[in-house]
Amino acid sequence: MKDEIIKEISMECLFCSAVLTAPENYEPKSGDQIKCQNCGRTNDYDSLMAVFEKKGEEFCQEVLDNELEKIAKDFNKMFK
């Protein structure tokens, strides 16, 4: 049985870091401006997606590094 790795990454305001929420059934698209409910400033959807993707990549790299470290430790134990 394989372990599942689940992480929820929220979109955050680029100005105040508050979690952005959207109305139900709203699907933003490129070019949209999303207003922060906390500070009232507008966030460009494309910029939000760039930050969101970067956070996802960083998380995946962290998981990969941790798994490789575990494998290396197990491998070293085999030859002691």
DOSE-756094 format. One record per residue (C-alpha): y, z, x; residue in one letter; residue number from 1. Coordinates in steps of 0.05 Angstrom, whole numbers, plus 5000, padded with zeros to 4 digits. Each point is the difference from the previous one (the first is absolute). Example, Ala and Ser with C-alpha at 12.3 -4.5 7.8 and 13.67 -1.06 7.14 Angstrom:
<atoms>
v | w | u | residu | num
4910 | 5156 | 5246 | A | 1
5069 | 4987 | 5027 | S | 2
</atoms>
This chain:
<atoms>
v | w | u | residu | num
5000 | 5000 | 5000 | M | 1
5068 | 4980 | 5028 | K | 2
5061 | 5044 | 4998 | D | 3
5058 | 4974 | 4960 | E | 4
5069 | 5005 | 5028 | I | 5
5054 | 5001 | 4948 | I | 6
5074 | 5009 | 5011 | K | 7
5055 | 4991 | 4950 | E | 8
5063 | 4973 | 5030 | I | 9
5062 | 5005 | 4956 | S | 10
5060 | 4955 | 5003 | M | 11
5059 | 5041 | 5022 | E | 12
5074 | 4988 | 4995 | C | 13
5027 | 4972 | 5065 | L | 14
5060 | 5046 | 4996 | F | 15
4976 | 5068 | 4976 | C | 16
4924 | 4994 | 5006 | S | 17
4988 | 5019 | 4928 | A | 18
4937 | 4970 | 4969 | V | 19
5019 | 4941 | 4957 | L | 20
4970 | 4993 | 4931 | T | 21
5001 | 4939 | 4956 | A | 22
4997 | 4993 | 4925 | P | 23
4931 | 4986 | 4972 | E | 24
4978 | 4927 | 5004 | N | 25
5057 | 4983 | 5048 | Y | 26
4978 | 4954 | 5056 | E | 27
5055 | 4991 | 5052 | P | 28
5006 | 4935 | 5037 | K | 29
5034 | 4974 | 5062 | S | 30
5075 | 5006 | 4996 | G | 31
5000 | 5057 | 4949 | D | 32
5046 | 5059 | 5010 | Q | 33
4968 | 5067 | 4983 | I | 34
5046 | 5058 | 4983 | K | 35
4981 | 5068 | 5026 | C | 36
4997 | 5053 | 4945 | Q | 37
5020 | 5053 | 5051 | N | 38
5060 | 4972 | 5038 | C | 39
5018 | 4941 | 4956 | G | 40
5001 | 4949 | 5058 | R | 41
4965 | 4934 | 4993 | T | 42
4942 | 4981 | 5045 | N | 43
4980 | 4929 | 5015 | D | 44
4928 | 4988 | 4979 | Y | 45
4984 | 4958 | 5061 | D | 46
5025 | 5055 | 5046 | S | 47
4960 | 5052 | 4962 | L | 48
4938 | 4957 | 5007 | M | 49
5011 | 4992 | 5075 | A | 50
5003 | 5076 | 5009 | V | 51
4941 | 5009 | 4952 | F | 52
4958 | 4950 | 5039 | E | 53
5019 | 5033 | 5066 | K | 54
4978 | 5069 | 4974 | K | 55
4934 | 4969 | 4978 | G | 56
4989 | 4968 | 5068 | E | 57
5015 | 5066 | 5035 | E | 58
4951 | 5037 | 4955 | F | 59
4946 | 4949 | 5013 | C | 60
5011 | 5004 | 5075 | Q | 61
4997 | 5076 | 4998 | E | 62
4933 | 4998 | 4962 | V | 63
4973 | 4948 | 5048 | L | 64
5021 | 5041 | 5061 | D | 65
4967 | 5063 | 4971 | N | 66
4936 | 4963 | 4984 | E | 67
4997 | 4969 | 5070 | L | 68
5011 | 5068 | 5030 | E | 69
4941 | 5028 | 4960 | K | 70
4956 | 4942 | 5021 | I | 71
5019 | 5009 | 5073 | A | 72
4983 | 5074 | 4997 | K | 73
4933 | 4986 | 4967 | D | 74
4985 | 4946 | 5051 | F | 75
5016 | 5047 | 5058 | N | 76
4954 | 5054 | 4970 | K | 77
4943 | 4950 | 5001 | M | 78
5004 | 4994 | 5076 | F | 79
5007 | 5073 | 5020 | K | 80
</atoms>
